[in-house]
């Protein structure tokens, strides 16, 4: 990769970080492109070299967060000895990612969910991907007698919904030290049966 291509990638990331910060502070609707550019220490025109609109930047942030979540969940699941460990690792990966990416998570879950029609579609798509992974684990757990048989897809979607609510609760609170994570993990695992 050339030096200029590397610099462009870094500038784009700087703009995304600035956008996450501005959206987290001001909300999607009130945030201005000029504020994002100023936060990134660039001219407003530079913003438009990387993104055609504020909406495009926002949707890139959404995609970035969920790409991080799916990568971390996939990585956490690898090498786990049994389905219970896979489930625990998946839940932990989601909780840790949303804590590590707090500004971005706040933008996506607290402010973005009703801002754009595409947002709901992307959120549903990502939750469906996570639910498919979880449903496979639940079917395996039922096949091995760890949990009672039942509709694995329904259970998976219910757990994803409970996890979303737990994440929303955490984001509405001041930054935590992670002490609630064990309670959330235990609740979600109990909900799985």
C-alpha positions in Angstrom: 0.0 0.0 0.0 1.4 3.4 -0.9 2.1 6.1 1.6 -0.7 8.3 0.2 -3.2 5.4 0.3 -2.3 4.7 3.9 -2.7 8.4 4.8 -6.1 8.5 3.1 -7.2 5.5 5.1 -6.0 7.1 8.3 -7.8 10.4 7.5 -11.0 8.6 6.8 -10.7 6.8 10.2 -10.0 10.2 11.9 -13.2 11.5 10.3 -15.2 8.5 11.5 -13.8 8.9 15.1 -14.7 12.6 15.0 -18.2 11.8 13.7 -18.8 9.2 16.4 -17.8 11.8 19.0 -20.0 14.5 17.6 -23.0 12.2 17.0 -22.6 10.9 20.6 -22.6 14.5 22.0 -25.1 16.1 19.7 -27.2 13.3 18.2 -27.5 12.5 14.6 -30.1 15.2 13.8 -28.3 18.1 15.5 -24.8 17.2 14.4 -23.3 19.3 11.6 -20.7 18.2 9.0 -18.8 21.4 9.9 -18.6 20.2 13.5 -17.3 16.8 12.5 -14.7 18.4 10.2 -13.6 20.8 13.0 -13.3 17.9 15.5 -11.1 16.1 13.0 -9.0 19.3 12.4 -9.8 19.4 8.7 -11.7 21.7 6.4 -15.4 20.9 5.7 -14.6 20.2 2.1 -12.2 17.4 3.2 -15.1 15.7 4.8 -16.9 15.5 1.5 -13.8 14.0 -0.2 -14.4 10.9 2.0 -18.2 10.9 2.5 -20.9 12.2 0.1 -23.2 13.2 3.1 -23.6 13.1 6.8 -25.9 10.1 6.3 -23.3 8.1 4.4 -20.8 8.8 7.2 -23.3 7.7 9.8 -24.1 4.5 8.0 -20.4 3.8 7.7 -20.1 4.1 11.5 -22.9 1.6 11.9 -21.3 -0.8 9.5 -17.9 -0.4 11.3 -19.4 -1.1 14.7 -21.1 -4.3 13.6 -18.1 -5.5 11.6 -16.1 -5.2 14.9 -18.8 -7.0 16.8 -19.0 -9.9 14.4 -15.2 -10.2 14.1 -14.8 -10.3 17.9 -17.6 -12.8 18.4 -16.2 -15.0 15.7 -12.7 -14.8 17.1 -14.0 -15.4 20.7 -15.8 -18.6 19.6 -12.8 -20.2 17.9 -11.2 -22.9 19.8 -13.9 -23.1 22.5 -14.1 -26.7 23.8 -17.9 -26.9 24.0 -21.1 -25.1 23.2 -21.5 -23.5 26.7 -18.0 -21.9 26.4 -18.9 -20.7 22.9 -22.1 -19.0 24.3 -20.2 -17.4 27.2 -17.4 -16.2 24.9 -20.0 -14.8 22.4 -21.8 -12.8 25.1 -18.6 -11.6 26.6 -17.3 -10.4 23.2 -20.5 -8.4 22.5 -20.4 -6.8 26.0 -16.7 -5.9 25.8 -17.0 -4.6 22.2 -19.8 -2.2 23.2 -17.9 -1.0 26.2 -14.7 -0.5 24.2 -16.6 1.3 21.5 -18.8 3.3 23.8 -19.2 6.4 21.7 -19.9 4.4 18.6 -22.3 2.2 20.4 -24.2 5.2 21.8 -24.5 6.7 18.3 -25.8 3.4 16.8 -28.1 2.2 19.6 -29.2 5.3 21.4 -29.4 7.9 18.6 -29.4 6.1 15.3 -32.1 3.5 15.7 -34.9 5.9 14.6 -32.9 8.4 12.6 -32.6 6.7 9.2 -34.7 4.0 7.6 -31.6 2.1 6.5 -30.5 2.0 10.1 -33.3 -0.3 11.2 -32.6 -2.6 8.2 -28.9 -2.8 9.0 -29.5 -3.4 12.7 -32.0 -6.2 11.9 -29.5 -7.8 9.5 -26.7 -7.8 12.1 -29.0 -9.1 14.8 -30.1 -11.9 12.4 -26.5 -12.9 11.8 -25.8 -13.0 15.5 -29.1 -14.9 16.1 -28.1 -17.5 13.4 -24.8 -18.2 15.3 -26.7 -18.4 18.6 -29.4 -20.7 17.1 -26.8 -23.1 15.9 -25.3 -23.2 19.4 -28.7 -23.7 21.0 -29.5 -26.6 18.6 -26.2 -28.2 19.5 -26.8 -27.6 23.2 -30.3 -29.3 22.9 -28.8 -32.2 20.9 -26.3 -32.8 23.6 -28.9 -32.5 26.4 -27.5 -29.3 27.9 -30.8 -27.5 27.4 -34.4 -28.6 26.7 -35.4 -28.8 23.1 -37.3 -25.9 21.7 -37.4 -23.3 18.8 -33.7 -22.4 18.6 -34.4 -19.4 16.3 -37.0 -17.9 18.6 -34.8 -18.4 21.7 -31.8 -16.8 19.9 -33.9 -13.8 18.9 -35.2 -13.4 22.4 -31.7 -13.5 23.8 -30.5 -11.0 21.2 -33.3 -8.7 22.2 -32.5 -9.0 25.9 -28.8 -8.3 25.1 -29.8 -5.2 23.2 -31.8 -4.0 26.2 -28.9 -4.7 28.5 -26.5 -2.7 26.2 -29.0 0.2 26.0 -29.2 0.2 29.8 -25.4 0.3 30.1 -25.1 3.1 27.6 -27.6 5.3 29.5 -25.5 4.9 32.6 -22.2 6.6 33.4 -19.2 4.5 32.2 -19.1 1.3 34.3 -16.1 -0.8 35.4 -17.7 -3.9 33.8 -19.0 -5.2 37.2 -22.5 -5.6 35.7 -21.2 -7.9 33.0 -21.3 -11.0 35.1 -25.0 -10.3 36.0 -25.9 -9.8 32.3 -24.0 -13.0 31.3 -25.7 -15.0 34.0 -29.1 -13.7 33.1 -28.6 -14.4 29.4 -27.3 -17.9 30.0 -30.2 -18.6 32.3 -32.6 -17.3 29.6 -31.1 -19.8 27.2 -32.1 -22.6 29.6 
